């Protein structure tokens, strides 16, 4: 990846993180920790990978994204706003009654391909989309983002078996492996490890990447493009709360909104990061 593209993605990701903080602060609820850990990933997908058009949100041949870990909707909404699907002002109405942006993704929201939030179900929907693409002879890709706590759900592994059986090489699942879930460390709650070995045993091609390094993200998706005959699982090593010092690697920020003082500190930190990138 050339330096100019990398810096541009870093700036967009910083703005996506600011949108996450803006949304959860104004909602007085939500899930900032996991939203921040996937901000680089969704920035890369929407600004450097997926075939999409904000002016034609339901374009038939568009690539699809299913946010299986639907509670991290603030990151999805923020990147959709950056891409131009709707105004960034909508982020301030997150989770408000009657607002466009609810607590979990809804298919009626521009740019959202699947309603999600019941953990384990999103990847199954993604499998259905991918199989439909195969049956219809379409070339679009389906991307699904899962949490590492989410993959403790049995339905995930039913979907994994299905995807391998039907050779869904148009499906890429990304597991956000930040090591923390709502009740603590994944290794202490109900360990899904070894994650890579499990997906491989189910017949997937497995790739490990640094979820905060755009060069490595680009490498991982380039490798995924070369795989045929089987689905791809990318295990993203990430930091929960990435980008906000007091949120990083703190399980308490899984589902806690910042108060005014915390909001101001987080936005100041992210603004400083953005300024440094723009200088």
C-alpha positions in Angstrom: 0.0 0.0 0.0 1.4 3.4 -1.0 2.1 6.0 1.8 -0.5 8.4 0.6 -3.3 5.8 0.6 -2.2 4.6 4.0 -2.3 8.1 5.6 -5.7 8.8 4.1 -7.1 5.6 5.6 -5.5 6.5 8.9 -7.2 9.9 8.9 -10.6 8.4 7.9 -10.3 5.8 10.7 -9.6 8.5 13.2 -12.7 10.3 12.1 -14.6 7.0 12.4 -13.5 6.7 16.0 -14.6 10.3 16.7 -18.0 9.3 15.3 -18.1 6.3 17.7 -17.4 8.5 20.7 -19.9 11.2 19.4 -22.6 8.6 19.0 -22.3 6.7 22.3 -21.8 9.9 24.3 -25.1 11.4 22.9 -26.9 8.1 23.3 -25.7 7.8 26.9 -25.4 4.1 26.1 -23.8 1.8 23.5 -20.7 -0.2 22.9 -17.6 1.9 22.3 -14.9 -0.7 23.1 -15.5 -3.1 20.3 -16.5 -0.3 17.9 -13.1 1.2 18.3 -11.3 -2.1 17.7 -13.0 -2.5 14.3 -12.7 1.1 13.1 -9.6 0.4 11.0 -11.2 -2.7 9.5 -14.4 -1.0 8.4 -12.5 2.0 7.1 -10.4 -0.3 4.9 -13.4 -2.2 3.7 -15.5 0.8 2.8 -12.8 3.0 1.5 -10.4 0.6 -0.2 -12.0 -2.8 -0.8 -15.7 -3.1 -1.3 -17.5 -2.4 -4.5 -20.3 -0.1 -3.3 -22.0 3.2 -4.3 -23.5 5.4 -1.6 -25.7 6.9 -4.3 -27.1 3.5 -5.1 -27.2 1.7 -1.7 -29.0 -1.3 -3.0 -27.0 -1.8 -6.2 -27.5 -5.4 -7.2 -23.9 -6.3 -7.7 -22.5 -4.5 -4.7 -20.3 -6.3 -2.1 -22.2 -7.0 1.1 -21.1 -6.6 4.7 -22.9 -8.2 7.7 -21.9 -6.9 11.1 -22.5 -10.1 13.0 -21.3 -8.4 16.2 -24.1 -6.0 15.8 -23.6 -4.2 19.1 -20.7 -2.4 17.5 -23.0 -0.6 15.2 -21.5 2.8 16.2 -18.4 1.9 14.1 -20.6 0.8 11.1 -22.7 4.0 11.3 -19.7 6.2 11.6 -18.0 4.8 8.5 -21.2 4.9 6.5 -21.5 8.6 7.4 -17.9 9.2 6.3 -18.7 7.4 3.0 -21.8 9.6 2.4 -24.7 7.3 3.0 -26.2 9.8 5.4 -25.2 12.9 7.3 -22.7 12.7 10.2 -25.3 14.7 12.2 -27.3 11.5 12.5 -24.6 10.0 14.7 -25.7 12.4 17.5 -29.2 10.8 17.5 -27.9 7.2 18.0 -30.4 5.0 19.9 -32.9 7.8 20.2 -36.6 6.9 19.8 -37.6 7.2 16.1 -34.0 8.0 15.0 -32.4 6.5 11.9 -29.6 4.9 13.8 -30.8 2.3 16.4 -28.7 0.3 18.8 -28.2 -2.5 16.4 -28.0 -2.4 12.6 -31.3 -2.3 10.8 -31.7 -3.2 7.1 -33.8 -0.1 6.6 -30.8 2.1 7.3 -29.0 3.2 4.1 -25.9 1.1 3.6 -26.8 -1.6 6.1 -27.1 -5.0 4.3 -28.5 -7.1 7.2 -30.2 -6.5 10.5 -28.0 -8.0 13.2 -27.2 -8.2 16.9 -28.4 -11.6 18.0 -24.9 -13.0 18.4 -24.2 -15.9 16.0 -26.9 -15.1 13.5 -25.1 -12.7 11.3 -22.6 -15.1 9.9 -25.5 -17.4 9.0 -27.2 -14.6 7.0 -23.8 -13.9 5.4 -23.6 -17.6 4.3 -27.1 -17.3 2.7 -26.0 -14.1 0.8 -22.9 -15.8 -0.4 -24.7 -19.0 -1.5 -27.3 -16.8 -3.3 -24.5 -15.1 -5.1 -23.1 -18.4 -6.2 -26.5 -19.7 -7.4 -27.1 -16.4 -9.3 -23.7 -16.4 -10.9 -22.8 -13.1 -9.3 -19.3 -11.9 -8.6 -19.9 -9.9 -5.4 -18.1 -10.7 -2.1 -19.8 -11.1 1.3 -17.9 -9.9 4.4 -18.9 -10.7 7.9 -17.4 -9.3 11.1 -17.7 -11.4 14.2 -16.6 -10.9 17.8 -14.2 -13.4 19.5 -16.7 -13.7 22.3 -19.5 -14.2 19.7 -17.8 -17.3 18.3 -18.6 -19.0 21.6 -22.1 -19.4 20.0 -22.8 -22.8 18.5 -24.6 -21.3 15.5 -21.3 -19.8 14.3 -19.9 -23.3 13.8 -23.0 -24.6 12.1 -22.5 -21.7 9.6 -18.8 -22.5 9.4 -19.6 -26.1 8.4 -22.2 -24.9 5.9 -19.9 -22.4 4.3 -17.1 -25.0 3.8 -19.6 -27.6 2.5 -20.9 -25.3 -0.2 -17.4 -24.0 -1.0 -18.3 -20.4 -0.4 -15.1 -18.8 -1.6 -17.0 -15.5 -2.0 -17.3 -15.3 1.8 -14.8 -13.7 4.1 -15.4 -13.8 7.8 -13.3 -11.5 10.0 -13.0 -12.3 13.7 -12.3 -9.3 15.8 -9.9 -10.9 18.3 -9.5 -8.3 20.9 -9.5 -10.8 23.7 -12.3 -9.2 25.8 -16.1 -9.8 26.0 -18.7 -8.3 28.2 -17.9 -10.6 31.2 -14.1 -10.4 31.0 -11.3 -12.1 29.1 -12.5 -14.6 26.5 -10.0 -17.1 27.8 -11.7 -17.0 31.2 -15.3 -16.8 30.2 -15.6 -19.7 27.7 -12.4 -19.8 25.7 -12.9 -20.2 21.9 -9.2 -20.8 21.5 -7.5 -22.0 19.4 -9.5 -19.9 17.0 -7.3 -20.4 13.9 -7.2 -24.2 14.4 -11.0 -24.4 14.7 -11.7 -22.6 11.5 -9.1 -24.6 9.7 -10.6 -27.8 11.0 -14.0 -26.7 9.6 -12.4 -26.4 6.2 -11.7 -22.6 6.0 -8.5 -20.9 4.8 -7.3 -19.0 7.8 -5.3 -15.7 7.8 -4.0 -13.8 10.8 -3.6 -10.0 10.6 -2.9 -6.9 12.7 -6.2 -5.1 12.8 -4.5 -1.7 13.3 -1.8 -1.8 10.6 -3.2 -0.9 7.1 -0.3 -2.5 5.4 -1.0 -5.8 7.1 -4.8 -5.5 6.5 -4.1 -4.9 2.8 -1.8 -8.0 2.8 -4.4 -10.2 4.4 -7.2 -9.2 2.0 -4.9 -9.6 -1.0 -4.3 -13.2 0.2 -8.0 -13.8 0.7 -8.6 -12.7 -2.9 -6.4 -15.5 -4.2 -8.3 -18.3 -2.4 -10.8 -20.5 -4.3 -12.9 -23.4 -3.3 -13.2 -22.6 0.3 -14.3 -19.7 2.6 -11.7 -17.4 4.2 -11.5 -16.6 7.9 -9.3 -13.6 8.9 -8.4 -13.5 12.6 -7.9 -9.9 13.4 -5.6 -9.2 16.3 -6.9 -6.0 17.8 -7.1 -3.7 20.9 -10.5 -3.1 22.5 -11.0 0.6 22.8 -8.2 1.3 20.3 -7.3 5.0 19.9 -8.6 6.3 23.3 -6.0 5.8 26.0 -8.3 5.1 29.0 -10.5 2.8 27.0 -7.7 0.5 25.6 -7.8 -3.1 26.8 -10.4 -2.2 29.5 -13.3 -4.6 29.5 -15.5 -2.1 31.3 -15.8 -0.1 28.0 -17.5 -3.0 26.3 -20.9 -1.5 26.9 -20.4 1.8 28.8 -20.9 5.3 27.3 -18.5 8.1 28.1 -19.6 10.9 30.4 -19.0 14.5 29.5 -15.5 14.6 31.0 -14.5 11.3 29.3 -16.1 12.4 26.0 -14.0 15.6 26.0 -10.8 13.7 26.8 -11.5 11.1 24.1 -12.3 13.7 21.5 -9.2 15.7 22.4 -7.0 12.6 22.0 -8.5 11.7 18.7 -8.4 15.3 17.5 -4.7 15.4 18.3 -4.1 12.2 16.4 -5.9 13.5 13.4 -4.0 16.8 13.5 -0.7 14.9 13.6 -1.8 12.9 10.5 -2.8 16.0 8.7 0.4 17.9 9.4 
